[in-house]
Amino acid sequence: METKKVKRYNGVYLLAYICIPAFVTGVCFLTAYLTSAVGIMAVLLIMGPSTLSALWWIFGGRMIFKVKKKKLERELDEAGFSRSHTFHSTGCMVVADVVHGSIALQFFWNPSESYVLPASRISRIWVDDGRGGKGFLEGSSRVSFLFVVDGVKIRVDTFTSNKRWRMESEYIQTGLSKADGMAKALEEARKKNGSLS
């Protein structure tokens, strides 16, 4: 089990992820301008880095996160971690080991670190249905389960949308069902860890 404090973000990774492609693109634009590049050279200096940067921002982080999640799952299996419940979100993977009272975490914006912790370090667990509006406008565009580890609040979305759905919608109900299931699994792991200590 790890004793290091949970960090959702790695500032260096976040800055590098955003700034390095932007810097390379800027240098290429400046080079094209200063050298008055024309023809194929202008296309390479302007379109090449722009396209590669856009592809990196869209797919690069997802590929890194996917590789890190698979690596963590493999390491958990090798260590005898019982993956009772696993939830993959766009920003975080949460794995609950109800048998041994442990949790494992991997974050999108901190891929260099993975965490395997006693569930007793969770101080609070709850579900947020995202309900808002009144009357016929009442609904939600996000459902999530949340928990606090070492004073760090972690929100894991089970449903997100760019429009508001009525609370009785199948999408909202499915999101709530997933959120309730993971919240119960985390609570069960926390109770199990408390009984082991």
C-alpha positions as CSV (number, residue, x, y, z in Angstrom):
1,M,0.0,0.0,0.0
2,E,1.2,3.5,-0.8
3,T,1.5,6.3,1.7
4,K,2.0,9.2,-0.9
5,K,-0.7,11.8,-1.1
6,V,-3.1,11.5,-4.1
7,K,-2.5,14.1,-6.8
8,R,-5.1,14.4,-9.6
9,Y,-2.9,16.7,-11.7
10,N,0.7,16.8,-12.6
11,G,1.5,20.5,-13.5
12,V,4.6,19.7,-15.5
13,Y,2.7,17.2,-17.6
14,L,-0.2,19.5,-18.1
15,L,2.0,22.4,-19.3
16,A,4.1,20.2,-21.5
17,Y,0.9,18.6,-23.0
18,I,-0.4,22.0,-24.0
19,C,2.6,24.2,-24.5
20,I,5.2,22.0,-26.3
21,P,3.0,21.5,-29.4
22,A,1.9,25.1,-29.4
23,F,5.6,26.2,-29.1
24,V,6.7,24.0,-32.0
25,T,3.8,25.2,-34.1
26,G,4.7,28.9,-33.3
27,V,8.4,28.3,-34.2
28,C,7.4,26.8,-37.5
29,F,5.0,29.6,-38.3
30,L,7.7,32.2,-37.4
31,T,10.2,30.3,-39.6
32,A,7.8,30.3,-42.5
33,Y,7.2,34.0,-42.1
34,L,10.9,35.0,-41.6
35,T,12.1,32.9,-44.5
36,S,9.2,33.8,-46.8
37,A,8.7,30.1,-47.4
38,V,6.6,29.3,-50.4
39,G,5.2,26.2,-52.0
40,I,5.7,22.8,-50.4
41,M,8.0,24.3,-47.7
42,A,5.3,26.7,-46.6
43,V,2.8,23.9,-46.5
44,L,5.1,21.7,-44.4
45,L,6.0,24.5,-42.0
46,I,2.4,25.7,-41.5
47,M,0.1,22.7,-42.0
48,G,2.4,20.0,-40.7
49,P,2.9,21.2,-37.1
50,S,-0.6,22.5,-36.9
51,T,-2.1,19.1,-37.9
52,L,0.3,17.2,-35.6
53,S,-0.5,19.5,-32.7
54,A,-4.2,19.1,-33.2
55,L,-3.9,15.3,-33.4
56,W,-1.8,15.3,-30.3
57,W,-4.3,17.4,-28.3
58,I,-7.2,15.2,-29.5
59,F,-5.6,11.7,-29.3
60,G,-2.3,11.9,-27.5
61,G,-3.5,12.1,-23.9
62,R,-6.1,9.5,-24.5
63,M,-3.5,7.0,-25.8
64,I,-1.2,7.7,-22.9
65,F,-4.1,7.3,-20.4
66,K,-5.2,4.1,-22.0
67,V,-1.7,2.6,-21.9
68,K,-1.3,3.6,-18.2
69,K,-4.7,2.1,-17.3
70,K,-3.9,-1.2,-18.9
71,K,-0.5,-1.2,-17.1
72,L,-2.1,-0.5,-13.7
73,E,-4.7,-3.3,-14.3
74,R,-1.9,-5.7,-15.2
75,E,0.1,-4.8,-12.1
76,L,-3.0,-5.1,-9.9
77,D,-3.7,-8.6,-11.2
78,E,0.0,-9.6,-10.6
79,A,-0.1,-8.3,-7.0
80,G,-3.3,-10.2,-6.2
81,F,-5.5,-7.2,-6.1
82,S,-9.1,-8.3,-6.4
83,R,-10.7,-6.0,-9.0
84,S,-14.3,-6.3,-7.5
85,H,-15.5,-3.1,-9.3
86,T,-13.8,-1.0,-11.9
87,F,-15.0,2.3,-13.5
88,H,-13.4,3.9,-16.4
89,S,-14.2,7.6,-16.8
90,T,-12.6,10.1,-19.2
91,G,-10.6,11.7,-16.4
92,C,-10.0,8.9,-13.9
93,M,-10.1,5.1,-13.4
94,V,-11.3,3.8,-10.1
95,V,-10.8,0.2,-9.0
96,A,-12.3,-1.1,-5.7
97,D,-11.0,-4.2,-4.0
98,V,-13.9,-5.1,-1.7
99,V,-12.1,-8.3,-0.6
100,H,-9.0,-6.6,0.8
101,G,-10.4,-3.1,1.5
102,S,-8.3,-1.3,-1.1
103,I,-8.7,1.1,-4.0
104,A,-6.6,1.9,-7.0
105,L,-6.6,5.2,-8.9
106,Q,-5.2,6.4,-12.3
107,F,-5.8,10.0,-13.4
108,F,-5.8,11.4,-17.0
109,W,-3.8,14.5,-16.0
110,N,-1.3,12.6,-13.9
111,P,-0.5,9.5,-15.9
112,S,3.0,9.1,-14.4
113,E,1.5,8.2,-11.0
114,S,-0.9,5.4,-10.1
115,Y,-2.2,4.9,-6.6
116,V,-3.0,1.8,-4.6
117,L,-4.4,2.8,-1.2
118,P,-6.2,1.4,1.8
119,A,-9.9,2.4,1.4
120,S,-9.8,3.6,4.9
121,R,-8.2,6.8,3.6
122,I,-11.5,7.7,2.0
123,S,-13.2,10.2,4.4
124,R,-16.4,10.7,2.4
125,I,-18.4,9.1,-0.4
126,W,-21.5,10.5,-2.1
127,V,-23.5,10.6,-5.4
128,D,-24.3,13.8,-7.3
129,D,-27.3,13.6,-9.6
130,G,-26.5,17.1,-11.0
131,R,-30.2,18.1,-10.7
132,G,-30.9,21.7,-11.7
133,G,-33.7,23.9,-12.9
134,K,-37.3,24.1,-11.9
135,G,-40.6,22.8,-13.3
136,F,-40.4,21.5,-16.8
137,L,-36.8,22.7,-17.0
138,E,-35.6,20.5,-14.2
139,G,-33.0,17.9,-15.2
140,S,-29.4,17.1,-15.3
141,S,-26.5,17.0,-17.7
142,R,-24.0,15.3,-15.4
143,V,-24.2,12.4,-13.0
144,S,-21.2,11.4,-10.9
145,F,-19.9,9.8,-7.7
146,L,-17.5,11.7,-5.6
147,F,-15.2,10.7,-2.8
148,V,-12.5,12.4,-0.7
149,V,-9.1,10.8,-0.2
150,D,-6.5,12.6,1.9
151,G,-8.5,15.8,1.7
152,V,-8.6,15.6,-2.2
153,K,-12.1,15.6,-3.7
154,I,-12.3,13.2,-6.7
155,R,-15.3,13.5,-9.0
156,V,-15.9,10.6,-11.4
157,D,-18.6,11.2,-14.0
158,T,-20.9,8.3,-14.9
159,F,-22.9,10.3,-17.4
160,T,-22.2,13.7,-19.1
161,S,-24.1,15.5,-21.9
162,N,-24.0,18.9,-23.5
163,K,-27.8,19.1,-23.0
164,R,-30.0,18.7,-20.0
165,W,-32.0,15.5,-19.6
166,R,-35.1,15.0,-17.5
167,M,-34.4,13.1,-14.2
168,E,-36.5,10.1,-15.3
169,S,-34.5,9.8,-18.5
170,E,-32.9,6.4,-19.2
171,Y,-29.5,8.2,-19.5
172,I,-29.8,9.8,-16.1
173,Q,-31.1,6.6,-14.5
174,T,-28.3,4.5,-15.9
175,G,-25.8,7.1,-14.8
176,L,-27.3,7.1,-11.3
177,S,-27.2,3.3,-11.2
178,K,-23.5,3.2,-12.1
179,A,-22.7,6.0,-9.6
180,D,-24.7,4.3,-6.8
181,G,-23.0,1.0,-7.6
182,M,-19.5,2.5,-7.4
183,A,-20.3,4.5,-4.2
184,K,-21.5,1.3,-2.5
185,A,-18.4,-0.6,-3.6
186,L,-16.1,2.1,-2.2
187,E,-18.1,2.2,1.0
188,E,-17.9,-1.6,1.3
189,A,-14.1,-1.5,0.7
190,R,-13.8,1.2,3.3
191,K,-15.7,-0.8,5.9
192,K,-13.7,-3.9,5.0
193,N,-10.4,-2.1,5.5
194,G,-11.7,-0.7,8.8
195,S,-12.4,-4.2,10.0
196,L,-9.0,-5.4,9.0
197,S,-7.1,-2.6,10.9
